[in-house]
């Protein structure tokens, strides 16, 4: 039964009213869905995102948005079977579908987790260190990051209709910016269904996500410097979009992932008979067959020492010969069809261009399982060997299918040159037994790539593989690859935040950021360790009594810790050093002694100390020095639903003459009133 796809705009599902497009089952050629362009007002969609979606998202903190992502991922995980079924229509095997569907879900899980671990439970982010501009500490500066007041427009490719959509969506939503997502038409039926499931979760605030199937019309005309565009597709389309007035004149943020002629380099040390050569062959064959080679990260150029070419060809012939091809619904099939007949035509043009300067090493058409060549968009695996490696069309033409070109090289310098001829790639992998080779190749090809994967026998089985971008690491590349970056953990979130330099007095910056700035007013009174999380205020402090460090303290700490470094134990040796005037206290004793001064020992809301940040000893502590501690609540971040919050304490250990001898942040868990604090 044919499905009519719909857009989701301004909170409603709407049908298009313009020209019609059909989508076909990649295996049988049957029409499975149609869509019509238009049916919505692009300007109104942008305004709805700005006026409804943005404010609703910005009411939430980073942690609340992170929990939203986790909840959506959990819901999708429980309802992904129907997405697998639709993936078969796009030519995906079960494992292909898992890469797309589970990859998208996993990205939401990762950002849900990292958002709670690495961002504060706040609506803004202080980025980097505070800078001082006045000797008396009265004038400071810092960088503050806040969500853009616009919309993130995401234009996605056909090959990963779920992952490609969700990997863009996750950092934008975590940042607090609403999304208008536009899937590529050939597989829009899968993206549309995924959005429907996301909407059914009930976890998205109104206006947070809109979906446009078909043309976006004049949507770009309504974008401004508060908006952002993320594009995946051809370099030609990326160039066209990048030249739009919204980007050129109004500075709409634009990032692109475009064509990429990715390389994999077999180093000379990975000779026939080594595990590394076997791993290389396995990876090239896998990248040709996963998603039928329709991956922007797939290996297009396999660079091989001349002496190893024959062994690689034989290995690939054996590997590819084991790959059953046909209907992706068949449990034995590992290589399905391309996503559409149009994609097959594009591939045939690319192969024709590549063949002009190459010879066919492997190109037999296999017998299909439960499918027919004339009905589906099938393409047989093809391995070419370049006759003129430097002038090879493989450095200019991307065959988006199960095709790879072997490029013989004579030395490492030549291999690096060949990688660079691709004009910028998403990824290059290196297979080597030698750390020296790996270092030379990795450092030399890095400027031409967004990611470099280095493989030896030790990590061969645990590696996520050449073609697998991870949410934790950047995805993108220079030059031909688009010149952009996506993902990369919090780097992806920062793309949707405005970094603003903020200057003022310590008291004003403390009030604005919710983070204590040195020099701001401290509030003393009840010991802050006696206060529950809700009652604790940034700036709450205790200025402790003093304690004099003695030689006996130093010797007892040395006995207890076993740390008998000469500067603590030998007066003459310490004096002979260029740093010390005599025996000094252990830095860790100073930290321990400070805790003894500021800790309130009775049971109370403070549950645990879980670490120190930024500990520095600025000057030595000698026997006879009198020390006290200024201990101040620096920042708070509630752990939603856990019964406690995380509190950082600005800690300064101060000598009697006012010199700070040690400074660091103490990190604690503090119970909420209804939390697990002991009575």
SVG drawing of the C-alpha trace seen along z (x, -y; Angstrom):
<svg xmlns="http://www.w3.org/2000/svg" viewBox="-2 -48 75 65">
<polyline fill="none" stroke="black" stroke-width="0.4" points="0.0,0.0 1.4,-3.4 2.0,-5.9 1.6,-9.7 4.2,-11.5 3.4,-14.6 5.4,-17.5 5.1,-18.5 5.0,-22.3 3.7,-24.6 2.5,-21.6 0.4,-20.1 0.9,-17.3 0.3,-18.8 0.2,-17.4 1.9,-19.1 0.0,-20.7 2.6,-20.9 4.4,-18.6 4.5,-14.9 7.5,-12.6 7.5,-8.8 9.8,-6.6 10.4,-3.0 11.4,0.2 15.1,0.6 14.8,4.4 11.5,4.7 11.1,1.3 7.5,1.0 6.2,-2.4 6.0,-2.6 5.4,-6.2 4.7,-9.6 5.0,-13.2 4.0,-16.6 6.1,-19.7 4.8,-22.7 1.7,-22.9 3.3,-25.1 4.7,-28.7 8.5,-28.5 8.6,-32.0 5.9,-31.0 7.7,-27.8 10.9,-29.8 8.9,-32.3 7.1,-29.4 10.5,-27.9 11.8,-31.2 8.7,-32.3 7.5,-29.0 10.1,-26.2 13.1,-28.3 11.4,-29.8 10.1,-26.4 13.5,-24.8 15.2,-27.7 12.9,-27.3 14.8,-24.1 18.3,-23.7 21.1,-21.7 20.4,-18.8 16.6,-18.9 17.2,-18.9 19.8,-16.0 17.2,-14.0 14.7,-14.7 17.2,-13.3 17.7,-10.2 13.9,-9.7 13.4,-10.0 16.2,-7.6 14.6,-5.1 11.2,-5.4 12.7,-5.0 14.6,-2.0 11.4,-0.4 9.7,-1.2 12.4,-0.7 11.2,2.6 9.0,0.7 12.0,-1.5 13.9,1.7 11.1,2.9 11.1,-0.4 14.9,-0.2 14.6,3.0 12.8,0.9 15.9,-1.4 18.1,1.6 19.4,2.1 20.2,5.4 19.4,5.9 23.0,4.9 22.8,1.8 19.5,0.8 21.1,1.1 23.9,-1.2 21.3,-3.8 18.6,-3.4 20.6,-2.3 23.3,-4.8 20.7,-7.6 19.3,-6.4 22.8,-5.9 23.7,-9.5 20.8,-10.7 21.9,-8.5 25.5,-9.8 24.4,-13.5 21.9,-12.8 24.7,-11.3 27.5,-13.8 25.1,-16.7 24.6,-15.8 28.2,-15.0 29.9,-17.9 27.4,-20.8 26.0,-22.5 22.4,-22.3 21.9,-25.8 20.7,-27.8 24.1,-29.2 27.7,-28.1 30.9,-29.9 33.6,-29.0 37.2,-28.9 39.0,-30.8 38.2,-34.2 40.6,-37.0 41.7,-39.8 42.3,-43.3 42.8,-45.3 45.5,-44.9 42.9,-45.1 40.7,-42.5 37.8,-44.9 37.5,-44.4 37.2,-40.9 36.3,-39.3 35.1,-35.9 33.3,-34.2 29.6,-33.3 27.8,-31.0 24.0,-31.3 21.7,-29.6 21.1,-31.2 17.6,-32.9 16.9,-31.3 16.4,-27.9 18.7,-25.1 17.9,-24.1 19.2,-20.6 19.3,-19.2 20.1,-15.5 21.3,-12.9 19.5,-9.8 21.9,-7.2 21.3,-7.6 17.8,-8.9 17.7,-8.3 21.3,-8.6 22.0,-11.6 18.9,-13.4 19.5,-12.6 23.2,-13.3 22.4,-16.9 19.4,-17.1 20.9,-16.0 23.5,-18.8 21.1,-21.5 18.3,-20.4 20.8,-20.0 22.0,-23.6 18.4,-24.8 17.9,-25.6 14.7,-24.3 15.2,-22.3 13.6,-22.2 14.8,-19.0 14.5,-18.1 15.3,-14.6 16.4,-13.6 13.5,-12.5 14.6,-8.9 14.4,-7.7 12.1,-10.4 9.6,-7.7 12.0,-6.4 12.9,-9.9 9.2,-10.8 8.3,-7.7 11.2,-8.3 9.9,-11.8 6.4,-10.5 7.8,-8.1 9.7,-10.9 6.6,-13.0 4.6,-10.1 7.0,-10.0 5.4,-13.3 8.8,-14.5 9.5,-17.3 8.2,-20.7 6.0,-22.4 7.9,-23.8 11.2,-22.0 11.2,-20.0 9.5,-20.6 9.8,-18.3 9.7,-19.3 9.4,-16.5 10.0,-17.7 11.2,-21.2 11.9,-23.8 10.9,-26.5 12.2,-30.0 13.0,-29.0 16.6,-30.3 15.3,-33.8 13.9,-34.0 17.1,-33.0 19.3,-35.5 22.5,-35.6 20.7,-33.9 20.1,-30.8 22.3,-27.9 22.3,-25.5 23.7,-22.0 24.0,-20.3 25.0,-16.9 25.1,-16.1 27.1,-17.0 29.8,-19.5 28.0,-21.3 24.8,-21.7 26.9,-22.8 28.6,-25.5 25.2,-26.7 23.8,-26.9 26.9,-28.5 26.6,-31.4 23.0,-32.2 22.5,-35.7 21.6,-34.5 25.1,-33.1 27.0,-35.7 25.2,-38.8 23.5,-37.9 26.1,-35.4 23.8,-32.5 26.0,-29.8 26.7,-27.1 28.4,-23.8 28.6,-21.2 29.6,-17.6 30.1,-16.9 31.7,-14.5 34.7,-12.7 37.3,-10.5 38.4,-8.7 41.6,-6.7 42.9,-3.7 46.7,-3.2 48.3,0.2 51.8,-0.6 54.9,1.4 55.3,3.1 51.9,4.7 53.2,7.3 51.5,10.5 51.0,12.9 50.6,10.1 47.5,9.6 47.5,5.9 47.2,6.9 44.3,9.2 42.6,6.4 43.1,4.0 41.5,6.4 38.6,7.0 38.0,3.3 38.1,2.5 35.7,5.3 33.4,4.3 33.3,0.6 32.4,1.7 29.5,3.8 28.0,2.0 25.0,-0.1 26.1,1.1 29.0,-1.3 26.6,-4.3 28.5,-5.9 30.2,-9.3 32.9,-7.7 33.4,-4.6 36.9,-3.7 37.1,-4.9 40.9,-4.8 42.9,-1.8 46.6,-2.8 48.8,0.3 52.6,0.8 53.3,2.2 54.8,5.3 51.5,6.0 49.0,5.4 48.6,9.1 48.1,10.3 45.4,7.6 43.6,8.5 43.5,12.1 42.3,11.3 39.5,9.1 38.5,11.7 38.1,14.2 36.3,11.8 33.9,10.4 33.2,13.9 31.7,14.7 29.3,11.7 25.8,13.0 24.0,10.4 20.3,9.9 17.0,9.1 18.1,7.5 15.2,9.2 16.9,12.6 18.9,13.6 21.9,14.7 22.3,11.5 25.1,9.1 25.0,6.8 21.7,5.2 20.8,2.9 21.5,-0.8 18.8,-3.1 17.3,-3.8 17.6,-3.4 18.7,-7.0 21.7,-6.2 22.6,-3.3 22.7,-5.6 24.9,-8.0 27.2,-5.1 27.4,-3.9 28.6,-7.3 31.3,-7.4 32.5,-3.9 32.8,-4.9 35.0,-7.8 37.1,-5.7 37.6,-2.9 39.3,-5.1 42.7,-4.9 42.2,-1.6 41.9,2.1 39.3,4.3 40.7,6.6 37.4,7.9 34.0,7.3 32.0,10.5 28.3,10.1 27.1,12.6 23.9,14.6 21.2,12.7 19.3,14.3 15.5,13.8 15.9,10.8 16.3,10.0 18.9,7.6 16.3,6.1 13.9,5.1 16.2,3.7 18.9,1.1 21.7,3.6 25.4,2.9 28.0,5.6 31.1,5.1 33.9,3.6 37.7,3.4 39.8,1.4 43.6,1.0 44.8,-2.4 47.3,-2.3 48.6,-5.9 48.2,-6.4 49.1,-10.1 46.7,-11.0 44.0,-8.6 40.4,-9.7 40.0,-8.1 41.3,-11.3 38.5,-13.3 35.5,-11.0 33.4,-9.5 31.7,-6.3 28.8,-6.2 28.4,-2.4 30.4,0.9 33.4,-0.3 37.0,-0.9 40.2,-1.7 43.6,-0.2 46.3,-2.7 49.9,-1.3 52.6,-3.5 56.3,-3.3 57.1,-5.0 55.4,-6.7 55.9,-10.2 54.2,-9.2 51.3,-7.7 50.9,-11.0 50.8,-12.8 48.1,-10.5 46.0,-11.0 46.3,-14.8 45.2,-14.5 41.7,-13.8 41.3,-17.5 40.2,-16.9 38.5,-13.9 36.3,-12.9 38.6,-10.0 41.8,-8.2 42.8,-4.9 46.3,-3.6 47.1,0.1 50.7,0.7 52.8,2.9 55.3,0.1 54.8,-2.8 57.3,-4.9 55.3,-4.4 52.0,-5.1 53.3,-8.3 54.7,-9.6 51.5,-8.7 49.1,-10.0 50.8,-13.3 51.2,-14.0 47.7,-13.1 46.0,-14.7 45.7,-18.2 43.8,-16.6 41.3,-14.8 38.6,-15.3 39.5,-11.9 42.5,-9.6 42.1,-5.9 45.4,-4.0 45.0,-0.2 47.4,2.5 46.7,6.0 46.1,4.9 43.0,2.7 41.9,4.5 39.1,6.4 37.9,3.5 38.1,0.7 34.8,-0.8 36.1,-0.8 37.1,-3.2 33.6,-4.2 32.0,-4.8 31.7,-8.4 31.3,-8.5 29.2,-11.2 32.2,-11.8 34.5,-12.8 34.2,-15.4 32.7,-14.3 33.6,-16.5 36.6,-17.4 38.5,-20.1 38.3,-21.1 36.2,-18.9 34.7,-17.2 32.9,-20.4 35.1,-22.3 32.7,-21.7 32.5,-19.9 29.6,-18.0 29.3,-16.0 32.6,-16.0 30.8,-15.8 30.3,-19.3 32.0,-20.8 28.8,-20.1 26.7,-21.9 29.0,-24.9 28.0,-25.4 24.6,-26.5 25.7,-28.7 26.8,-32.3 30.1,-33.0 30.1,-36.5 32.9,-38.3 31.4,-39.6 33.2,-42.2 32.5,-43.8 33.1,-43.7 33.4,-40.4 30.0,-41.0 28.1,-41.7 29.7,-38.8 28.9,-36.5 25.3,-37.7 25.0,-37.2 26.7,-33.9 25.7,-32.2 29.4,-31.4 31.5,-32.9 34.2,-35.2 37.3,-35.9 36.9,-39.3 33.2,-39.2 31.5,-39.7 31.6,-36.6 28.6,-35.9 29.6,-34.5 27.5,-33.2 26.2,-29.7 28.7,-27.2 27.8,-26.4 28.2,-22.6 25.1,-22.9 22.9,-24.0 20.9,-21.9 21.4,-22.3 18.3,-24.6 19.5,-26.9 23.1,-27.2 23.9,-30.3 26.8,-31.1 29.1,-33.2 28.3,-31.5 31.7,-31.2 33.6,-30.3 36.9,-32.0 38.6,-29.5 40.8,-29.7 44.6,-29.5 47.0,-26.7 50.8,-26.9 52.8,-24.3 55.5,-22.6 58.5,-20.4 56.8,-17.7 53.8,-17.9 56.1,-17.5 57.8,-14.4 54.6,-12.8 53.0,-13.3 56.2,-11.7 55.9,-8.7 52.2,-8.3 52.4,-8.8 55.8,-7.4 56.6,-10.5 60.2,-11.4 61.2,-13.6 64.4,-15.4 62.8,-18.9 60.7,-17.7 63.3,-15.8 66.8,-17.2 67.5,-20.8 70.8,-21.2 69.6,-19.6 66.5,-21.7 68.5,-24.9 70.8,-23.8 67.9,-23.7 67.0,-26.8 63.5,-26.7 63.4,-26.3 65.0,-28.1 64.9,-25.0 62.6,-22.1 59.1,-22.6 55.7,-21.0 54.2,-18.5 51.6,-20.1 49.3,-17.3 49.7,-18.0 48.7,-21.6 45.5,-20.3 44.8,-17.8 45.4,-20.4 43.1,-22.8 40.3,-20.2 40.8,-19.9 40.2,-23.6 37.1,-24.0 35.3,-20.7 32.3,-20.6 32.6,-17.1 29.0,-16.3 26.5,-14.5 24.7,-17.0 23.7,-17.8 27.2,-17.4 27.3,-13.7 30.7,-13.2 33.8,-14.9 34.4,-13.5 37.5,-15.4 39.6,-18.5 39.9,-20.6 42.7,-23.0 44.9,-22.4 48.0,-24.7 50.7,-25.4 51.8,-28.9 54.5,-29.2 56.2,-26.8 55.0,-26.4 57.8,-26.3 57.7,-25.3 56.4,-28.2 54.0,-29.4 50.6,-30.3 47.8,-29.2 44.0,-29.7 41.4,-28.9 38.8,-31.0 36.2,-28.5 33.4,-29.7 30.5,-28.2 31.5,-28.7 28.8,-27.0 25.8,-24.7 24.3,-22.1 21.3,-20.0 21.3,-16.3 17.6,-16.1 15.8,-13.3 18.8,-12.1 18.2,-13.9 21.4,-15.9 23.3,-18.5 27.0,-19.0 28.6,-22.0 32.1,-23.4 33.9,-25.3 36.5,-28.0 39.3,-27.2 42.3,-29.3 44.9,-28.4 46.3,-31.7 49.5,-32.6 49.3,-35.2 50.8,-37.8 48.0,-37.4 49.9,-35.2 47.8,-32.4 49.9,-29.3 47.4,-26.9 44.2,-27.3 41.7,-24.7 38.1,-23.8 36.7,-21.2 33.8,-19.1 31.1,-17.8 27.6,-16.2 25.1,-18.1 21.7,-16.7 18.4,-18.4 15.9,-18.8 14.1,-15.6 17.3,-13.9 19.4,-11.2 21.1,-13.4 21.4,-11.8 19.2,-13.2"/>
</svg>
